[in-house]
Amino acid sequence: MTFKEAAYFILKREKRPMTVKEIVEIALKEGLIKTSSKSPDRDMAVNIYDDIRLNGKNSPFVKVGRGLFGLREFEEQERKTTTEGVEHLTRKLKETQYRSNSPSEFEEVLKEAFSFLGFETDLIATPGNTDVVLKANIGHESYTVNVDGKTSKSGKISDVQIDWLSLEDHKGKTDADFVVVVGPDFAKGNVEKRAHKSGVVLLKVKDLIELLKEHIRYPFNLLELKRLFETPGDAGHVVEEIISAHRSRTHFLENLKLIVEEMDNLQSVLGYFTVDSLVARTVEKKLEPQMIKSVIDLLNSPLIKAVEEVSEGKYVLIMNKKNLSRVFKQMAGLFEEEEKKEEREVAFVENNEENKKLATKYFKWEIKNKSVVAWARKENPYQHFCPLKHFHFIIRKIVEVFKNNAEVSSSTVFSLLEGEELVPGRPFRGKSERYKMDMALGILELEGFIEWTGKKMPVTYRLKKPVEEIEKWVAQRFGM
């Protein structure tokens, strides 16, 4: 069988979405494919991605989640792709939490789960280090979390299974704001006391699963999830509070269709609608006036413009429900189209050995309007901006450190920037501007001036070219 034939055969038989790794393991075990490749997972991924890209809706394969594939012929699977992905995650979390002889499987699933929740994730899981590092890049509210996964056949994590001193050490190495231990359950007594004393959050797998289920209903934002890590000890009650607050926030979205229908009904009789008239029409739902007004403001925004205020407090719906639905679908499509465009590239990015030699998440950069602009994460790109003068100051600090050290860590550079002024009267703002330092180190790495040593805790670099060449390049490239 070819790789594609084997993938189709296995997915047809299993009747469920599967990862490339699962498909290849079965194909090799049953002798369905023969290969001398050192990266059969990558080869399988490329075959499936290519088939989807080239054949579109005629391809038998469909991507139903990150790294998760199914068959197009299963109509229910097509309609519930995201749900299937969460069900797969839930199933894997439930299975791997008890595999104390294979903790790496649990760590990989944790990375996938937190990625689904919207975090940038880095799976480290090397001896003496934390398992997964989460990053929430949300400006001044940015934060970093160390995640330590614990498995147990008995289903209980005891005090002796948690190395509290190492957790504290890892927190310093990654410059993390929070630490969370994830496990099936935790023994009573000492574990809870030590967690409070050490500032560590204890998150049960069942509570993580509840967050995933809620996230698929309406996605959390990363500021909402920050609460999860702020209170040490058992996170069960915090999870309940987060979900309750989230449901209150998203309650109006669930009633959006009803509110729009009542707008239409009132308008057909009165020629307009008001907040009070909508509250009266939806009295059984007990919708607050503020909630109704929020929906009106949303539909009246320049982005949608489905509602117009004709006089003070009186509104009309100027777009029918069918076209309103199209607007929301087109907005969603803009994001989905970008993700699909990158799908094939992900197969190479995640498996390409050359990329693994780079520590930086940035892959290209340019100078634009007196700022340095860098693009991060090829699979889901976003931009960071740094004023030229700020960038130049940070580069000079990096050069200074390399003049006296063979190897330099990101933590060392960060500590040197703290308390400094990027320009006169403008101090470095610490963690919320750490990305500027990461940009500078990443661009030096991309340009071949420094290289990653392989150390992740913290990320450490060494020179590839003399510092004099860096200084010359800065003068030529930035004119400073």
DRENDO-1510 file (C-alpha; in Angstrom, 1 decimal, always signed):
<recs>
REC; n; res; u; v; w
REC; 1; MET; +0.0; +0.0; +0.0 .
REC; 2; THR; +1.0; +3.6; -0.5 .
REC; 3; PHE; +1.0; +6.0; +2.5 .
REC; 4; LYS; -2.3; +7.5; +1.3 .
REC; 5; GLU; -3.9; +4.1; +0.8 .
REC; 6; ALA; -2.8; +2.9; +4.2 .
REC; 7; ALA; -4.1; +6.1; +5.8 .
REC; 8; TYR; -7.5; +5.7; +4.1 .
REC; 9; PHE; -7.7; +2.0; +5.0 .
REC; 10; ILE; -7.0; +2.6; +8.7 .
REC; 11; LEU; -9.3; +5.7; +9.1 .
REC; 12; LYS; -12.1; +3.8; +7.3 .
REC; 13; ARG; -11.7; +0.8; +9.7 .
REC; 14; GLU; -11.3; +2.9; +12.9 .
REC; 15; LYS; -14.2; +5.2; +12.0 .
REC; 16; ARG; -12.7; +8.0; +14.1 .
REC; 17; PRO; -10.3; +10.9; +13.7 .
REC; 18; MET; -6.6; +10.0; +14.3 .
REC; 19; THR; -3.3; +11.7; +14.5 .
REC; 20; VAL; -0.6; +11.0; +11.9 .
REC; 21; LYS; +1.5; +9.3; +14.6 .
REC; 22; GLU; -1.4; +6.8; +15.4 .
REC; 23; ILE; -1.9; +6.1; +11.7 .
REC; 24; VAL; +1.8; +5.4; +11.1 .
REC; 25; GLU; +2.1; +3.2; +14.2 .
REC; 26; ILE; -0.7; +0.9; +13.0 .
REC; 27; ALA; +0.5; +0.9; +9.4 .
REC; 28; LEU; +4.0; -0.2; +10.4 .
REC; 29; LYS; +2.8; -2.7; +13.0 .
REC; 30; GLU; +0.4; -4.4; +10.5 .
REC; 31; GLY; +2.9; -4.2; +7.6 .
REC; 32; LEU; +0.7; -2.0; +5.5 .
REC; 33; ILE; +3.6; +0.2; +4.5 .
REC; 34; LYS; +7.3; -0.4; +4.1 .
REC; 35; THR; +9.7; +2.5; +4.4 .
REC; 36; SER; +13.3; +3.2; +5.2 .
REC; 37; SER; +12.6; +6.8; +6.0 .
REC; 38; LYS; +13.8; +8.2; +9.3 .
REC; 39; SER; +10.6; +10.4; +9.5 .
REC; 40; PRO; +7.6; +8.3; +8.5 .
REC; 41; ASP; +5.3; +10.5; +10.5 .
REC; 42; ARG; +6.4; +13.5; +8.4 .
REC; 43; ASP; +6.1; +11.6; +5.2 .
REC; 44; MET; +2.5; +10.5; +6.1 .
REC; 45; ALA; +1.6; +14.1; +7.1 .
REC; 46; VAL; +2.9; +15.5; +3.8 .
REC; 47; ASN; +1.0; +12.9; +1.8 .
REC; 48; ILE; -2.3; +13.7; +3.5 .
REC; 49; TYR; -1.7; +17.5; +3.5 .
REC; 50; ASP; -0.8; +17.4; -0.2 .
REC; 51; ASP; -4.0; +15.4; -1.0 .
REC; 52; ILE; -6.2; +17.9; +0.8 .
REC; 53; ARG; -4.4; +20.9; -0.8 .
REC; 54; LEU; -4.5; +19.5; -4.3 .
REC; 55; ASN; -7.9; +17.9; -4.4 .
REC; 56; GLY; -9.9; +20.1; -2.0 .
REC; 57; LYS; -13.4; +18.8; -1.4 .
REC; 58; ASN; -12.6; +15.8; -3.6 .
REC; 59; SER; -10.0; +14.6; -1.2 .
REC; 60; PRO; -11.1; +11.6; +0.9 .
REC; 61; PHE; -9.3; +13.2; +3.9 .
REC; 62; VAL; -10.3; +16.1; +6.1 .
REC; 63; LYS; -8.4; +17.9; +8.8 .
REC; 64; VAL; -10.5; +18.0; +12.0 .
REC; 65; GLY; -8.0; +19.5; +14.5 .
REC; 66; ARG; -4.4; +20.3; +15.0 .
REC; 67; GLY; -2.6; +17.2; +13.6 .
REC; 68; LEU; -5.9; +15.2; +13.6 .
REC; 69; PHE; -7.4; +13.7; +10.4 .
REC; 70; GLY; -10.5; +11.9; +9.4 .
REC; 71; LEU; -12.4; +10.8; +6.3 .
REC; 72; ARG; -14.7; +13.2; +4.5 .
REC; 73; GLU; -17.3; +10.4; +3.9 .
REC; 74; PHE; -18.2; +10.5; +7.6 .
REC; 75; GLU; -20.8; +13.3; +7.5 .
REC; 76; GLU; -21.2; +13.5; +11.2 .
REC; 77; GLN; -17.5; +14.0; +11.6 .
REC; 78; GLU; -17.5; +16.8; +9.1 .
REC; 79; ARG; -20.3; +18.6; +11.0 .
REC; 80; LYS; -18.6; +18.3; +14.3 .
REC; 81; THR; -14.9; +18.6; +13.6 .
REC; 82; THR; -14.0; +20.7; +16.6 .
REC; 83; THR; -16.1; +18.6; +18.9 .
REC; 84; GLU; -14.3; +15.5; +17.6 .
REC; 85; GLY; -11.0; +17.2; +18.3 .
REC; 86; VAL; -12.0; +17.9; +21.9 .
REC; 87; GLU; -13.4; +14.4; +22.4 .
REC; 88; HIS; -10.1; +13.0; +21.1 .
REC; 89; LEU; -8.2; +15.2; +23.6 .
REC; 90; THR; -10.5; +14.2; +26.5 .
REC; 91; ARG; -10.1; +10.6; +25.7 .
REC; 92; LYS; -6.3; +10.9; +25.6 .
REC; 93; LEU; -6.2; +12.8; +28.8 .
REC; 94; LYS; -8.3; +10.2; +30.6 .
REC; 95; GLU; -6.1; +7.4; +29.2 .
REC; 96; THR; -2.6; +8.8; +29.7 .
REC; 97; GLN; -3.1; +10.2; +33.2 .
REC; 98; TYR; -2.7; +6.7; +34.7 .
REC; 99; ARG; +0.3; +5.7; +32.6 .
REC; 100; SER; +3.0; +6.2; +35.1 .
REC; 101; ASN; +5.4; +4.0; +33.0 .
REC; 102; SER; +4.9; +6.4; +30.0 .
REC; 103; PRO; +4.6; +10.0; +31.4 .
REC; 104; SER; +5.8; +11.5; +28.1 .
REC; 105; GLU; +2.4; +10.6; +26.5 .
REC; 106; PHE; +0.6; +12.6; +29.2 .
REC; 107; GLU; +3.0; +15.6; +28.7 .
REC; 108; GLU; +2.3; +15.7; +25.0 .
REC; 109; VAL; -1.5; +15.6; +25.5 .
REC; 110; LEU; -1.2; +18.4; +28.1 .
REC; 111; LYS; +0.7; +20.5; +25.5 .
REC; 112; GLU; -2.1; +19.9; +23.0 .
REC; 113; ALA; -4.8; +20.7; +25.5 .
REC; 114; PHE; -3.3; +24.0; +26.5 .
REC; 115; SER; -2.6; +24.9; +22.9 .
REC; 116; PHE; -6.3; +24.3; +22.2 .
REC; 117; LEU; -7.1; +26.8; +25.0 .
REC; 118; GLY; -5.1; +29.4; +23.1 .
REC; 119; PHE; -1.7; +29.4; +24.8 .
REC; 120; GLU; +1.7; +29.3; +23.0 .
REC; 121; THR; +3.1; +26.1; +24.3 .
REC; 122; ASP; +6.6; +24.7; +24.4 .
REC; 123; LEU; +7.1; +21.0; +25.3 .
REC; 124; ILE; +10.5; +20.7; +27.2 .
REC; 125; ALA; +10.1; +17.5; +29.3 .
REC; 126; THR; +13.8; +16.9; +29.7 .
REC; 127; PRO; +15.4; +15.5; +33.0 .
REC; 128; GLY; +15.6; +18.3; +35.6 .
REC; 129; ASN; +13.3; +20.6; +33.7 .
REC; 130; THR; +9.6; +21.5; +33.7 .
REC; 131; ASP; +7.3; +19.6; +31.2 .
REC; 132; VAL; +5.4; +22.3; +29.3 .
REC; 133; VAL; +5.8; +26.1; +29.3 .
REC; 134; LEU; +2.7; +28.2; +28.5 .
REC; 135; LYS; +2.9; +31.7; +27.2 .
REC; 136; ALA; +0.0; +34.2; +27.1 .
REC; 137; ASN; +1.1; +37.1; +24.9 .
REC; 138; ILE; -1.5; +39.7; +25.8 .
REC; 139; GLY; +0.5; +43.0; +26.1 .
REC; 140; HIS; +0.8; +44.3; +29.6 .
REC; 141; GLU; -1.2; +41.4; +31.0 .
REC; 142; SER; +1.2; +38.8; +29.5 .
REC; 143; TYR; +2.1; +35.8; +31.7 .
REC; 144; THR; +4.1; +32.6; +31.6 .
REC; 145; VAL; +3.1; +29.3; +33.3 .
REC; 146; ASN; +5.2; +26.2; +34.0 .
REC; 147; VAL; +3.1; +23.0; +33.7 .
REC; 148; ASP; +4.3; +19.8; +35.5 .
REC; 149; GLY; +2.3; +16.7; +34.5 .
REC; 150; LYS; +2.1; +13.9; +37.0 .
REC; 151; THR; +0.7; +10.4; +36.2 .
REC; 152; SER; -0.3; +7.7; +38.7 .
REC; 153; LYS; -1.7; +4.2; +38.3 .
REC; 154; SER; -3.6; +4.6; +41.6 .
REC; 155; GLY; -5.1; +7.9; +40.4 .
REC; 156; LYS; -3.7; +9.9; +43.4 .
REC; 157; ILE; -0.6; +12.1; +43.4 .
REC; 158; SER; +1.1; +12.1; +46.7 .
REC; 159; ASP; +3.4; +14.6; +48.3 .
REC; 160; VAL; +6.6; +12.6; +47.6 .
REC; 161; GLN; +5.8; +12.5; +43.9 .
REC; 162; ILE; +6.1; +16.3; +43.6 .
REC; 163; ASP; +9.6; +17.8; +43.8 .
REC; 164; TRP; +8.7; +21.2; +45.3 .
REC; 165; LEU; +12.3; +22.6; +45.2 .
REC; 166; SER; +12.6; +21.7; +41.5 .
REC; 167; LEU; +9.4; +23.5; +40.7 .
REC; 168; GLU; +10.7; +26.6; +42.4 .
REC; 169; ASP; +14.0; +26.3; +40.5 .
REC; 170; HIS; +12.2; +25.8; +37.2 .
REC; 171; LYS; +10.1; +28.8; +37.8 .
REC; 172; GLY; +13.3; +30.9; +38.1 .
REC; 173; LYS; +14.8; +29.4; +35.0 .
REC; 174; THR; +11.9; +30.2; +32.8 .
REC; 175; ASP; +11.1; +33.4; +34.5 .
REC; 176; ALA; +7.5; +32.1; +34.9 .
REC; 177; ASP; +4.7; +33.9; +36.7 .
REC; 178; PHE; +2.9; +30.8; +37.8 .
REC; 179; VAL; +3.4; +27.0; +38.3 .
REC; 180; VAL; +0.7; +24.4; +38.0 .
REC; 181; VAL; +0.8; +20.6; +38.6 .
REC; 182; VAL; -1.7; +18.6; +36.6 .
REC; 183; GLY; -2.7; +15.0; +37.6 .
REC; 184; PRO; -5.6; +12.7; +38.0 .
REC; 185; ASP; -6.2; +13.7; +41.6 .
REC; 186; PHE; -4.2; +14.7; +44.7 .
REC; 187; ALA; -3.9; +13.2; +48.1 .
REC; 188; LYS; -5.3; +15.1; +51.0 .
REC; 189; GLY; -3.1; +16.7; +53.7 .
REC; 190; ASN; +0.5; +17.6; +53.0 .
REC; 191; VAL; +0.1; +18.1; +49.2 .
REC; 192; GLU; -2.5; +20.9; +49.7 .
REC; 193; LYS; -0.4; +22.5; +52.4 .
REC; 194; ARG; +2.8; +22.4; +50.4 .
REC; 195; ALA; +1.1; +23.7; +47.3 .
REC; 196; HIS; -0.2; +26.8; +49.3 .
REC; 197; LYS; +3.2; +27.3; +50.8 .
REC; 198; SER; +5.0; +27.0; +47.5 .
REC; 199; GLY; +2.5; +29.0; +45.5 .
REC; 200; VAL; +1.7; +26.0; +43.2 .
REC; 201; VAL; -1.7; +25.3; +41.6 .
REC; 202; LEU; -3.1; +21.7; +41.7 .
REC; 203; LEU; -5.2; +21.1; +38.6 .
REC; 204; LYS; -7.1; +17.8; +38.3 .
REC; 205; VAL; -7.5; +16.3; +34.8 .
REC; 206; LYS; -11.3; +16.2; +35.2 .
REC; 207; ASP; -11.2; +20.0; +35.8 .
REC; 208; LEU; -9.0; +20.6; +32.8 .
REC; 209; ILE; -11.5; +18.6; +30.7 .
REC; 210; GLU; -14.4; +20.8; +32.0 .
REC; 211; LEU; -12.4; +23.9; +30.7 .
REC; 212; LEU; -11.9; +22.2; +27.3 .
REC; 213; LYS; -15.6; +21.5; +27.0 .
REC; 214; GLU; -16.6; +25.0; +28.0 .
REC; 215; HIS; -14.0; +26.4; +25.6 .
REC; 216; ILE; -15.6; +24.6; +22.6 .
REC; 217; ARG; -19.0; +26.1; +23.6 .
REC; 218; TYR; -17.5; +29.7; +23.5 .
REC; 219; PRO; -13.8; +30.2; +23.6 .
REC; 220; PHE; -12.2; +31.7; +26.8 .
REC; 221; ASN; -9.9; +34.6; +26.5 .
REC; 222; LEU; -6.4; +34.4; +28.1 .
REC; 223; LEU; -7.2; +36.9; +30.7 .
REC; 224; GLU; -10.1; +34.8; +32.0 .
REC; 225; LEU; -7.8; +31.8; +32.2 .
REC; 226; LYS; -5.2; +33.8; +34.1 .
REC; 227; ARG; -7.4; +33.4; +37.2 .
REC; 228; LEU; -6.8; +29.6; +37.0 .
REC; 229; PHE; -3.1; +30.1; +38.0 .
REC; 230; GLU; -3.4; +32.9; +40.5 .
REC; 231; THR; -4.7; +30.9; +43.5 .
REC; 232; PRO; -2.4; +28.2; +44.9 .
REC; 233; GLY; -3.8; +24.8; +46.0 .
REC; 234; ASP; -6.7; +22.8; +44.6 .
REC; 235; ALA; -8.0; +24.6; +41.5 .
REC; 236; GLY; -11.4; +22.9; +41.5 .
REC; 237; HIS; -13.4; +25.8; +43.0 .
REC; 238; VAL; -11.6; +28.3; +40.8 .
REC; 239; VAL; -12.5; +26.3; +37.6 .
REC; 240; GLU; -16.1; +26.4; +38.7 .
REC; 241; GLU; -15.9; +30.2; +39.2 .
REC; 242; ILE; -14.2; +30.7; +35.8 .
REC; 243; ILE; -16.8; +28.7; +34.0 .
REC; 244; SER; -19.7; +30.5; +35.8 .
REC; 245; ALA; -18.3; +33.9; +35.0 .
REC; 246; HIS; -17.7; +32.9; +31.4 .
REC; 247; ARG; -21.2; +31.7; +31.0 .
REC; 248; SER; -22.5; +35.0; +32.3 .
REC; 249; ARG; -20.3; +36.8; +29.8 .
REC; 250; THR; -21.4; +34.7; +26.8 .
REC; 251; HIS; -25.1; +34.4; +27.8 .
REC; 252; PHE; -26.1; +37.2; +25.4 .
REC; 253; LEU; -24.4; +35.4; +22.5 .
REC; 254; GLU; -26.7; +32.3; +23.1 .
REC; 255; ASN; -29.7; +34.7; +22.9 .
REC; 256; LEU; -28.4; +36.6; +19.9 .
REC; 257; LYS; -30.7; +34.8; +17.5 .
REC; 258; LEU; -33.8; +35.5; +19.7 .
REC; 259; ILE; -32.9; +39.1; +20.1 .
REC; 260; VAL; -32.5; +39.7; +16.3 .
REC; 261; GLU; -35.8; +37.9; +15.7 .
REC; 262; GLU; -37.5; +40.2; +18.2 .
REC; 263; MET; -35.9; +43.3; +16.6 .
REC; 264; ASP; -37.5; +42.2; +13.3 .
REC; 265; ASN; -40.9; +41.5; +14.9 .
REC; 266; LEU; -41.0; +44.9; +16.7 .
REC; 267; GLN; -39.8; +46.7; +13.6 .
REC; 268; SER; -42.6; +45.2; +11.5 .
REC; 269; VAL; -45.2; +46.6; +13.9 .
REC; 270; LEU; -43.7; +49.9; +15.2 .
REC; 271; GLY; -41.2; +50.7; +12.5 .
REC; 272; TYR; -38.3; +50.6; +15.1 .
REC; 273; PHE; -37.3; +49.0; +18.4 .
REC; 274; THR; -35.8; +50.2; +21.7 .
REC; 275; VAL; -33.9; +48.5; +24.5 .
REC; 276; ASP; -37.0; +48.6; +26.7 .
REC; 277; SER; -39.2; +47.1; +24.0 .
REC; 278; LEU; -36.7; +44.2; +23.5 .
REC; 279; VAL; -36.5; +43.6; +27.2 .
REC; 280; ALA; -40.3; +43.3; +27.4 .
REC; 281; ARG; -40.4; +40.9; +24.4 .
REC; 282; THR; -37.7; +38.7; +25.9 .
REC; 283; VAL; -39.1; +38.8; +29.5 .
REC; 284; GLU; -39.2; +35.0; +29.8 .
REC; 285; LYS; -35.4; +34.9; +29.2 .
REC; 286; LYS; -34.8; +37.5; +31.9 .
REC; 287; LEU; -32.3; +39.4; +29.7 .
REC; 288; GLU; -30.9; +42.5; +31.4 .
REC; 289; PRO; -31.1; +45.9; +29.6 .
REC; 290; GLN; -27.3; +46.1; +29.6 .
REC; 291; MET; -27.1; +42.8; +27.7 .
REC; 292; ILE; -29.7; +43.9; +25.1 .
REC; 293; LYS; -27.7; +47.1; +24.7 .
REC; 294; SER; -24.5; +45.2; +24.2 .
REC; 295; VAL; -26.1; +43.2; +21.3 .
REC; 296; ILE; -27.3; +46.4; +19.7 .
REC; 297; ASP; -23.9; +48.0; +20.0 .
REC; 298; LEU; -22.3; +44.9; +18.5 .
REC; 299; LEU; -24.6; +45.0; +15.5 .
REC; 300; ASN; -24.3; +48.7; +15.2 .
REC; 301; SER; -20.5; +48.6; +15.1 .
REC; 302; PRO; -18.7; +49.7; +11.8 .
REC; 303; LEU; -17.5; +46.1; +11.4 .
REC; 304; ILE; -21.1; +44.7; +11.0 .
REC; 305; LYS; -23.4; +47.7; +10.6 .
REC; 306; ALA; -26.6; +45.7; +10.7 .
REC; 307; VAL; -28.4; +48.2; +13.0 .
REC; 308; GLU; -28.9; +51.9; +12.7 .
REC; 309; GLU; -30.0; +54.4; +15.3 .
REC; 310; VAL; -32.7; +56.6; +13.7 .
REC; 311; SER; -33.3; +58.8; +16.7 .
REC; 312; GLU; -32.2; +58.8; +20.3 .
REC; 313; GLY; -32.8; +55.3; +21.7 .
REC; 314; LYS; -34.7; +54.1; +18.6 .
REC; 315; TYR; -33.1; +51.6; +16.3 .
REC; 316; VAL; -33.9; +49.8; +13.0 .
REC; 317; LEU; -32.5; +46.5; +11.7 .
REC; 318; ILE; -31.1; +47.4; +8.2 .
REC; 319; MET; -29.9; +43.9; +7.3 .
REC; 320; ASN; -31.9; +40.7; +7.1 .
REC; 321; LYS; -31.0; +37.6; +9.1 .
REC; 322; LYS; -29.7; +35.7; +6.1 .
REC; 323; ASN; -27.2; +38.5; +5.2 .
REC; 324; LEU; -26.3; +39.0; +8.9 .
REC; 325; SER; -25.4; +35.3; +9.0 .
REC; 326; ARG; -23.2; +35.7; +6.0 .
REC; 327; VAL; -21.3; +38.6; +7.6 .
REC; 328; PHE; -20.5; +36.4; +10.6 .
REC; 329; LYS; -19.5; +33.5; +8.4 .
REC; 330; GLN; -17.2; +35.7; +6.3 .
REC; 331; MET; -15.6; +37.1; +9.4 .
REC; 332; ALA; -14.9; +33.5; +10.7 .
REC; 333; GLY; -13.8; +32.5; +7.2 .
REC; 334; LEU; -11.0; +35.2; +7.2 .
REC; 335; PHE; -9.3; +33.4; +10.1 .
REC; 336; GLU; -10.0; +29.9; +8.9 .
REC; 337; GLU; -8.7; +30.7; +5.4 .
REC; 338; GLU; -5.3; +31.8; +6.9 .
REC; 339; GLU; -5.1; +28.7; +9.0 .
REC; 340; LYS; -5.8; +26.4; +6.0 .
REC; 341; LYS; -3.1; +28.3; +3.9 .
REC; 342; GLU; -0.5; +27.3; +6.5 .
REC; 343; GLU; -1.6; +23.7; +7.0 .
REC; 344; ARG; +0.8; +22.1; +4.6 .
REC; 345; GLU; +3.6; +24.2; +5.9 .
REC; 346; VAL; +3.0; +23.0; +9.4 .
REC; 347; ALA; +4.0; +19.5; +8.4 .
REC; 348; PHE; +7.4; +20.7; +7.4 .
REC; 349; VAL; +7.8; +23.3; +10.2 .
REC; 350; GLU; +7.1; +20.7; +13.0 .
REC; 351; ASN; +9.3; +18.0; +11.5 .
REC; 352; ASN; +12.1; +19.8; +9.7 .
REC; 353; GLU; +15.4; +19.2; +11.5 .
REC; 354; GLU; +16.9; +22.5; +10.4 .
REC; 355; ASN; +14.1; +24.4; +12.1 .
REC; 356; LYS; +14.7; +22.5; +15.3 .
REC; 357; LYS; +18.2; +24.0; +15.4 .
REC; 358; LEU; +16.6; +27.5; +15.9 .
REC; 359; ALA; +15.4; +28.6; +19.3 .
REC; 360; THR; +13.6; +31.6; +18.0 .
REC; 361; LYS; +9.9; +31.6; +17.1 .
REC; 362; TYR; +10.4; +34.4; +14.6 .
REC; 363; PHE; +10.9; +33.4; +10.9 .
REC; 364; LYS; +11.2; +36.7; +9.1 .
REC; 365; TRP; +11.6; +40.4; +9.8 .
REC; 366; GLU; +11.9; +43.9; +8.2 .
REC; 367; ILE; +12.3; +47.6; +9.0 .
REC; 368; LYS; +9.1; +49.6; +8.5 .
REC; 369; ASN; +8.2; +53.1; +9.5 .
REC; 370; LYS; +10.9; +53.5; +12.1 .
REC; 371; SER; +10.1; +50.1; +13.7 .
REC; 372; VAL; +11.5; +46.6; +13.4 .
REC; 373; VAL; +8.7; +44.2; +12.5 .
REC; 374; ALA; +9.1; +40.5; +13.1 .
REC; 375; TRP; +6.8; +37.6; +12.2 .
REC; 376; ALA; +6.4; +34.7; +14.7 .
REC; 377; ARG; +5.0; +31.2; +14.3 .
REC; 378; LYS; +4.7; +30.1; +10.7 .
REC; 379; GLU; +1.8; +27.9; +11.4 .
REC; 380; ASN; -0.3; +30.8; +12.8 .
REC; 381; PRO; +1.6; +34.0; +12.1 .
REC; 382; TYR; +1.4; +37.2; +14.1 .
REC; 383; GLN; +3.6; +40.3; +14.2 .
REC; 384; HIS; +5.6; +42.1; +16.9 .
REC; 385; PHE; +6.8; +45.7; +16.6 .
REC; 386; CYS; +9.8; +47.3; +18.2 .
REC; 387; PRO; +10.8; +51.0; +17.7 .
REC; 388; LEU; +14.2; +51.2; +16.0 .
REC; 389; LYS; +15.8; +53.1; +18.9 .
REC; 390; HIS; +14.6; +50.5; +21.4 .
REC; 391; PHE; +15.9; +47.7; +19.2 .
REC; 392; HIS; +19.3; +49.4; +18.8 .
REC; 393; PHE; +19.6; +49.8; +22.6 .
REC; 394; ILE; +18.8; +46.1; +23.2 .
REC; 395; ILE; +21.2; +44.9; +20.6 .
REC; 396; ARG; +24.0; +47.0; +22.2 .
REC; 397; LYS; +23.3; +45.3; +25.5 .
REC; 398; ILE; +23.4; +41.9; +23.9 .
REC; 399; VAL; +26.8; +42.7; +22.3 .
REC; 400; GLU; +28.2; +44.0; +25.6 .
REC; 401; VAL; +27.4; +40.7; +27.2 .
REC; 402; PHE; +28.9; +38.6; +24.4 .
REC; 403; LYS; +32.1; +40.6; +24.7 .
REC; 404; ASN; +32.8; +38.9; +28.1 .
REC; 405; ASN; +30.9; +35.6; +27.9 .
REC; 406; ALA; +31.2; +32.6; +25.6 .
REC; 407; GLU; +27.5; +31.8; +26.2 .
REC; 408; VAL; +24.7; +34.1; +27.0 .
REC; 409; SER; +21.2; +33.2; +28.2 .
REC; 410; SER; +18.0; +35.2; +27.6 .
REC; 411; SER; +17.5; +35.5; +31.4 .
REC; 412; THR; +20.9; +37.3; +31.6 .
REC; 413; VAL; +20.0; +39.8; +28.9 .
REC; 414; PHE; +16.6; +40.4; +30.5 .
REC; 415; SER; +18.2; +41.1; +33.9 .
REC; 416; LEU; +20.5; +43.6; +32.3 .
REC; 417; LEU; +17.6; +45.4; +30.7 .
REC; 418; GLU; +15.6; +45.7; +33.9 .
REC; 419; GLY; +15.9; +49.2; +35.3 .
REC; 420; GLU; +17.4; +50.6; +32.1 .
REC; 421; GLU; +15.9; +53.3; +29.9 .
REC; 422; LEU; +15.4; +52.2; +26.2 .
REC; 423; VAL; +15.5; +55.9; +25.4 .
REC; 424; PRO; +15.8; +58.9; +27.8 .
REC; 425; GLY; +12.7; +59.0; +30.0 .
REC; 426; ARG; +11.4; +55.7; +28.7 .
REC; 427; PRO; +12.2; +52.7; +31.0 .
REC; 428; PHE; +12.1; +49.1; +29.9 .
REC; 429; ARG; +8.8; +47.7; +31.2 .
REC; 430; GLY; +9.9; +44.2; +32.2 .
REC; 431; LYS; +7.9; +41.2; +31.2 .
REC; 432; SER; +5.4; +43.0; +29.1 .
REC; 433; GLU; +8.3; +44.1; +26.8 .
REC; 434; ARG; +10.3; +40.9; +27.0 .
REC; 435; TYR; +9.2; +40.2; +23.4 .
REC; 436; LYS; +11.5; +43.1; +22.3 .
REC; 437; MET; +14.5; +41.3; +23.7 .
REC; 438; ASP; +13.2; +38.0; +22.1 .
REC; 439; MET; +13.0; +39.8; +18.8 .
REC; 440; ALA; +16.5; +41.1; +19.0 .
REC; 441; LEU; +18.0; +37.7; +19.9 .
REC; 442; GLY; +15.8; +36.0; +17.3 .
REC; 443; ILE; +16.9; +38.3; +14.5 .
REC; 444; LEU; +20.5; +37.9; +15.4 .
REC; 445; GLU; +19.9; +34.1; +15.2 .
REC; 446; LEU; +18.2; +34.3; +11.9 .
REC; 447; GLU; +21.0; +36.5; +10.5 .
REC; 448; GLY; +23.5; +33.9; +11.6 .
REC; 449; PHE; +25.4; +36.0; +14.2 .
REC; 450; ILE; +24.5; +33.7; +17.1 .
REC; 451; GLU; +23.3; +30.1; +17.5 .
REC; 452; TRP; +21.3; +28.2; +20.0 .
REC; 453; THR; +23.3; +25.9; +22.3 .
REC; 454; GLY; +20.4; +23.5; +22.8 .
REC; 455; LYS; +19.7; +24.7; +26.4 .
REC; 456; LYS; +16.1; +25.6; +27.0 .
REC; 457; MET; +16.0; +26.5; +30.6 .
REC; 458; PRO; +16.7; +29.3; +30.0 .
REC; 459; VAL; +17.3; +29.6; +26.2 .
REC; 460; THR; +21.1; +30.1; +25.8 .
REC; 461; TYR; +23.1; +31.3; +22.8 .
REC; 462; ARG; +26.7; +31.4; +21.7 .
REC; 463; LEU; +28.5; +33.5; +19.0 .
REC; 464; LYS; +28.8; +32.2; +15.5 .
REC; 465; LYS; +30.6; +35.4; +14.3 .
REC; 466; PRO; +32.7; +38.0; +16.1 .
REC; 467; VAL; +30.9; +40.8; +17.9 .
REC; 468; GLU; +32.7; +43.3; +15.7 .
REC; 469; GLU; +30.7; +41.9; +12.7 .
REC; 470; ILE; +27.4; +42.4; +14.7 .
REC; 471; GLU; +28.4; +46.0; +15.4 .
REC; 472; LYS; +29.2; +46.6; +11.7 .
REC; 473; TRP; +26.0; +45.0; +10.6 .
REC; 474; VAL; +23.9; +47.1; +13.0 .
REC; 475; ALA; +25.6; +50.3; +11.8 .
REC; 476; GLN; +25.0; +49.4; +8.1 .
REC; 477; ARG; +21.4; +48.0; +8.6 .
REC; 478; PHE; +20.0; +50.5; +11.0 .
REC; 479; GLY; +22.3; +53.6; +10.4 .
REC; 480; MET; +22.9; +54.0; +14.1 .
</recs>
